[in-house]
């Protein structure tokens, strides 16, 4: 199965206020990871892209992990 993320728009998206990121979302393609982070920001979820032990990850606060996974899944990033 091939995942096709929605095309990134050219709109400017500002990050929500920073908060500690203590959970990781795995399975995001390194080529679309920044678009995935912006998709979360657009929904008010603070996120950071990072490189985990097994590959690229998106880091989010533990309280937002399920919401983040839902947003990323619905937009085709995971």
N, C-alpha and C positions, 0 to 999 in steps of 0.2 A: 504494500500500500504506500503510495507516495503522498506526502503531505504538501499542500500548496498553500502557503500563507497568503492572506489577503495582501494586495499591493499596498505598500506604504504610501500614505498621502504626503503631500508636500506641506501640510500645515505645521506650524510651530507648536510643539507641545512642551510645556514646562513641567519639570519634576515637582511632585508634591513635596511637602516638608520631609526632610531626611529623618529616618528612624533606624534603629539597629536592625540589621538583616541577619537573622540567625537560622533561616531555613533556605534550602536550595531546591529549585525546580530543574530537573534533569531532562535531557532529551531534546533540547532546543538546538537547531542547526546553527553552527557558528556564523554562517553567512546572514542569518536573519535575527541574531540575538539582540542587536540594538533596536530593531523594529519591534521585537517582542517586549523589550523594556518600555518603549514608548507606548505600546498598546496598554500596558499596565498603568503607566503614568496618566494616560488619557482617562482611565477609569478611577483615578485617585489613589492608586496603590503604588507606594514608593518601592522601587526596585533598582537593582544594580546588576550589570553584567559582570561575570567573573569566570575564571578558569578553575574548575574543580579538579579533583584527583583523576577523574575519568573523562574529563572533557568540559565543554562550556556549560555554564549554569547561570540561572537568573536567581539572584539572592533577594529574598523578601523577609519581612517580619513574620514570625511564627503565627501571629493572629491573622495574617492575610494569606497563608499558604493555600488554602482550599479555594478562596476567591481567585487568587492568581492563577492557579491551575485551570480553573473553569474559564477564565478570560483567555488564557493562552490556547486552550483546547478549542474554544469556539472560534478563535481567529486563525486556527491552523498551524500554530507554532509547535504544538506537541500533540 
